[in-house]
Amino acid sequence: MTEKLTAATTSLAGCFGCHMSLLDIDERLLALAEVASFDRSPLTDIKHCGDKVDLGLVEGGLCNAENVHTLREFRKHCRILVAVGACAINGGVPALRNHIALEECLDESYLNGIGIENPQIPNDIELPLLLNKVHPIHEVVKVDYFLPGCPPSADTIWKFLSDLAAGREPSLPRELIHYD
């Protein structure tokens, strides 16, 4: 028997939809467990990567300093890094704020929004520092593969992981990455 592929996942600024698509491979998770073991992941509730992970799947973009730190640490442990979904690839929906100054976004959200009873911008040492813009992950670390979609379908994720686990270069047919 060949050695199992070790995989880990992390979620940054996104909606967790890509992780839901991973779970949506349903009973194929059992087949995946035959060829891969999961390290850091909500599937295992392991919070930090082991020293050597073959495959790291990253969902979400970078909107704050904590996201950047998490991504850099995650990348250090992963031989192959995959940007999963629109947020990791191009900032996705969170990047819609990139066309508006951060101060203006904060004012609208916390000071001038409808129904705000105690207007104040949160300012606590425990809150991560917001970046001026939302960034895709490839602007901060080397990315080996990009898995498109919002989120990518379960079949797309399954095909990608199956190819890697079999030692093949991932090849996604048009129908898995074409969105009408």
C-alpha positions, 0 to 999 in steps of 0.5 A: 500500500502506498503512503496516504496523502496528508491534507489540511484545510484552513478558512480565511475571509470567506463564507465556509462554502468551500468547506461545505462543498468538500463535505458534499462529496458525501460517501466519497469521503470514505473513499478519500479516507482510504488515500488521504488523512486529514491534519488541520481541518474542521473534519478533525478539529485539529487547530494547527498543521503538523510539520509536513502536510502534502496538500493544503486547501485554503478557502477565503481571501485576506482581509485582516492581519490575522488572515495573513499570519494564518496563511503564511504559517499554513504555507510553511507546512504545505508542500502543495497549496491550493487556492479554493474558491473565488475568495482565495483566488480573487478576493470574492464577495469580501473584495467588493469593499475594495472600491470603498475606503476602509474608513468609509466602510467602517463608518457606514457599518458601525456609525451611520447604519440603520438601527445602530443604537450605540454607534462606535467602531470596535476597537479592542486589542483582541480584534485583528487589524483590518487591511485597507483592501481584501487580497487574494492569497497568491499576493502573499504566498506561492499558490500551486493550484487554483480551484475555481468556483463560488464555491467549487462543486463537490464533483470538482473538488472530488476530481481534483483530489482524486487526481492528486491522490493518484499521482496525476496532474489535476485536469478538470474538464470544462463542465466542472469549471464552466459556470453559466 
